[in-house]
Amino acid sequence: MSDFSLTLVLQIKTSKIINDMAKVQQKSEKISAFGGIFFVLDRFDRILSSVIDSHLGLRSKLIGYQYSEIIRAVFSVFCCGGDCMEDLNLYLKDVLTERPHTRVPSADTVLRGKEELATENISYTVEKTGNFYDFNTAEKLNQLLIKLLLATGQLAEGGEYDVDFDHQFLEAEKYDSKRTYKGFDGYSPGVFTIGGLLR
């Protein structure tokens, strides 16, 4: 196998420049289907990490993981086609640690961080049917979403936007699923659009 390749996987160093135009890079023998995520994570760290940590505060002052690292891990799982946080341990951790200066939390640490950010539900009961529903505003995380949209340029400071909110009904037979008015047990997360962008 040649020592040189134009493949953009696990960039190690620039070996030489041919005719002052094309860079030829030496690649690692370790090839991954998820190598393209590195470019996405570079952008994530450059634009979003500081916004996340300044808004949510530092999770740890010494060696623990910051909220930006936890959110980046969740983002990585879903960008790479994962279904649950355990996919981080099973498929991605070894790949993501190949990225320089990247600390990757375990799935358990990610779930603990998620619990730290959780807020209490507001429960209400429908008088006519007796059904009760939980609602959660998660105000701090919603404010973070707005700051992230501003940081990425998807929203402009002082701009006016049309907002549409609705619930999507997802059928589920889990212990915490609730009866929906559609007649099945499941979840009904809120989904909204701002200026035509789905959130």
SEFI-98362 format. One record per residue (C-alpha): residue in one letter; z, y, x. Coordinates in Angstrom, 3 decimals. Last residue first. Layout:
! SEFI-98362
(site "A" (Z Y X))
...
! end
This chain:
! SEFI-98362
(site "R" (15.236 22.173 -36.339))
(site "L" (11.611 22.479 -37.555))
(site "L" (9.799 25.665 -36.460))
(site "G" (7.966 27.466 -39.304))
(site "G" (9.781 30.786 -38.802))
(site "I" (13.120 29.026 -38.813))
(site "T" (13.174 25.595 -40.386))
(site "F" (16.199 23.746 -41.595))
(site "V" (17.470 20.205 -41.859))
(site "G" (20.848 19.246 -43.263))
(site "P" (21.890 15.648 -42.836))
(site "S" (22.087 13.437 -45.935))
(site "Y" (23.500 10.073 -44.983))
(site "G" (23.379 6.767 -46.797))
(site "D" (24.243 4.838 -49.922))
(site "F" (21.602 4.802 -52.660))
(site "G" (21.064 6.457 -56.060))
(site "K" (19.173 9.635 -55.129))
(site "Y" (22.376 11.571 -55.888))
(site "T" (23.675 10.088 -52.662))
(site "R" (26.475 7.537 -52.295))
(site "K" (28.223 7.939 -48.946))
(site "S" (27.831 6.312 -45.538))
(site "D" (30.986 5.990 -43.427))
(site "Y" (31.104 2.202 -43.193))
(site "K" (27.384 1.815 -42.533))
(site "E" (24.827 0.620 -45.073))
(site "A" (22.243 3.342 -44.504))
(site "E" (19.508 5.138 -46.453))
(site "L" (18.583 8.486 -44.960))
(site "F" (18.296 11.475 -47.299))
(site "Q" (16.969 14.691 -45.826))
(site "H" (18.777 17.831 -46.940))
(site "D" (17.191 21.271 -47.229))
(site "F" (17.257 24.682 -45.574))
(site "D" (14.439 27.231 -45.219))
(site "V" (14.712 30.317 -43.006))
(site "D" (12.085 33.051 -42.809))
(site "Y" (12.452 35.055 -39.625))
(site "E" (13.076 38.670 -38.623))
(site "G" (13.266 39.432 -34.914))
(site "G" (16.172 41.397 -33.411))
(site "E" (16.268 39.212 -30.284))
(site "A" (13.169 37.013 -30.231))
(site "L" (13.146 33.361 -31.226))
(site "Q" (11.240 30.510 -29.596))
(site "G" (11.625 32.264 -26.245))
(site "T" (13.509 29.388 -24.626))
(site "A" (16.664 31.479 -24.145))
(site "L" (16.500 32.794 -27.737))
(site "L" (16.206 29.277 -29.141))
(site "L" (19.100 28.206 -26.896))
(site "K" (21.254 31.101 -28.136))
(site "I" (20.499 30.182 -31.766))
(site "L" (21.381 26.539 -31.116))
(site "L" (24.639 27.610 -29.426))
(site "Q" (25.642 29.581 -32.534))
(site "N" (25.058 26.412 -34.562))
(site "L" (27.201 24.478 -32.082))
(site "K" (30.107 26.927 -32.456))
(site "E" (29.810 26.972 -36.259))
(site "A" (29.900 23.219 -36.780))
(site "T" (29.272 23.907 -40.512))
(site "N" (30.375 20.506 -41.766))
(site "F" (30.084 19.265 -45.325))
(site "D" (31.565 16.111 -46.750))
(site "Y" (30.875 14.916 -50.269))
(site "F" (32.974 13.556 -53.123))
(site "N" (31.701 11.877 -56.251))
(site "G" (33.852 12.405 -59.351))
(site "T" (30.736 12.621 -61.500))
(site "K" (31.254 15.855 -63.478))
(site "E" (33.845 17.434 -61.201))
(site "V" (31.819 17.047 -57.993))
(site "T" (34.377 16.688 -55.223))
(site "Y" (34.500 18.670 -52.000))
(site "S" (35.237 17.806 -48.409))
(site "I" (35.012 20.234 -45.476))
(site "N" (34.569 18.194 -42.336))
(site "E" (36.649 18.872 -39.235))
(site "T" (34.852 19.956 -36.078))
(site "A" (33.308 17.838 -33.328))
(site "L" (32.811 19.277 -29.837))
(site "E" (35.464 17.072 -28.229))
(site "E" (34.022 14.056 -30.084))
(site "K" (30.607 14.686 -28.519))
(site "G" (32.207 14.848 -25.077))
(site "R" (33.894 11.489 -25.717))
(site "L" (30.509 10.043 -26.793))
(site "V" (28.847 11.302 -23.603))
(site "T" (31.689 9.897 -21.490))
(site "D" (31.293 6.490 -23.149))
(site "A" (27.513 6.529 -22.569))
(site "S" (28.171 7.079 -18.877))
(site "P" (27.611 10.491 -17.327))
(site "V" (24.626 11.215 -15.087))
(site "R" (25.052 13.576 -12.142))
(site "T" (21.821 15.050 -10.885))
(site "H" (21.498 16.850 -7.543))
(site "P" (18.253 15.055 -6.672))
(site "R" (16.670 12.881 -9.391))
(site "E" (17.171 9.215 -8.471))
(site "T" (20.318 9.303 -10.639))
(site "L" (18.058 9.570 -13.688))
(site "V" (16.354 6.238 -12.981))
(site "D" (19.557 4.254 -12.450))
(site "K" (21.130 5.821 -15.562))
(site "L" (18.115 5.276 -17.800))
(site "Y" (17.811 1.718 -19.069))
(site "L" (21.103 0.045 -19.979))
(site "N" (23.667 2.797 -19.385))
(site "L" (21.673 5.571 -21.098))
(site "D" (20.434 3.095 -23.710))
(site "E" (24.105 2.836 -24.770))
(site "M" (23.715 6.352 -26.172))
(site "C" (21.504 5.129 -28.990))
(site "D" (17.846 4.845 -29.942))
(site "G" (16.100 5.634 -26.673))
(site "G" (12.505 6.818 -26.484))
(site "C" (12.642 8.641 -23.146))
(site "C" (13.034 12.080 -24.772))
(site "F" (15.876 10.640 -26.886))
(site "V" (17.885 9.359 -23.953))
(site "S" (17.158 12.399 -21.795))
(site "F" (18.368 14.864 -24.458))
(site "V" (21.626 12.929 -24.787))
(site "A" (22.052 13.031 -20.990))
(site "R" (21.206 16.770 -20.903))
(site "I" (23.859 17.356 -23.594))
(site "I" (26.461 15.626 -21.417))
(site "E" (25.371 17.461 -18.272))
(site "S" (25.428 20.814 -20.099))
(site "Y" (28.881 19.984 -21.475))
(site "Q" (30.238 19.645 -17.944))
(site "Y" (31.137 16.293 -16.399))
(site "G" (34.438 15.757 -14.624))
(site "I" (35.059 16.460 -10.919))
(site "L" (37.103 19.651 -10.849))
(site "K" (37.158 22.455 -13.425))
(site "S" (36.248 20.259 -16.375))
(site "R" (34.768 21.004 -19.788))
(site "L" (33.703 24.489 -18.751))
(site "G" (32.967 26.788 -21.661))
(site "L" (30.867 26.082 -24.741))
(site "H" (28.823 29.299 -24.560))
(site "S" (28.689 29.763 -20.767))
(site "D" (28.138 26.045 -20.208))
(site "I" (25.285 25.756 -22.718))
(site "V" (23.521 28.950 -21.602))
(site "S" (23.823 27.917 -17.927))
(site "S" (22.288 24.517 -18.662))
(site "L" (19.393 25.806 -20.790))
(site "I" (16.746 27.538 -18.681))
(site "R" (16.677 26.121 -15.132))
(site "D" (18.511 22.901 -15.967))
(site "F" (16.240 22.079 -18.919))
(site "R" (13.153 23.054 -16.890))
(site "D" (14.100 20.651 -14.118))
(site "L" (14.974 18.092 -16.808))
(site "V" (11.422 18.232 -18.197))
(site "F" (9.950 17.766 -14.723))
(site "F" (12.280 14.822 -14.095))
(site "I" (11.333 13.197 -17.415))
(site "G" (7.966 12.302 -15.915))
(site "G" (9.619 9.552 -13.852))
(site "F" (10.501 7.557 -16.986))
(site "A" (8.038 4.699 -16.500))
(site "S" (9.533 4.296 -13.060))
(site "I" (8.140 3.548 -9.631))
(site "K" (10.519 2.811 -6.758))
(site "E" (8.409 2.541 -3.608))
(site "S" (9.047 6.252 -3.195))
(site "K" (6.174 8.626 -2.994))
(site "Q" (4.707 10.669 -0.161))
(site "Q" (2.969 13.738 -1.413))
(site "V" (-0.506 15.081 -0.781))
(site "K" (-0.805 18.748 -1.612))
(site "A" (-4.295 19.947 -2.433))
(site "M" (-5.795 23.287 -1.420))
(site "D" (-5.174 24.333 2.186))
(site "N" (-7.919 21.915 3.309))
(site "I" (-5.514 18.973 2.946))
(site "I" (-1.841 19.912 3.015))
(site "K" (0.590 17.511 4.580))
(site "S" (3.513 15.223 3.802))
(site "T" (5.167 17.169 1.014))
(site "K" (8.526 15.599 0.362))
(site "I" (10.272 13.121 -1.901))
(site "Q" (8.681 13.483 -5.360))
(site "L" (9.926 10.756 -7.587))
(site "V" (6.661 10.101 -9.416))
(site "L" (3.755 12.557 -9.461))
(site "T" (1.084 10.151 -8.214))
(site "L" (-1.172 11.815 -5.632))
(site "S" (-0.420 9.013 -3.212))
(site "F" (0.303 8.623 0.477))
(site "D" (1.967 5.774 2.331))
(site "S" (-0.848 3.454 1.294))
(site "M" (0.000 0.000 0.000))
! end
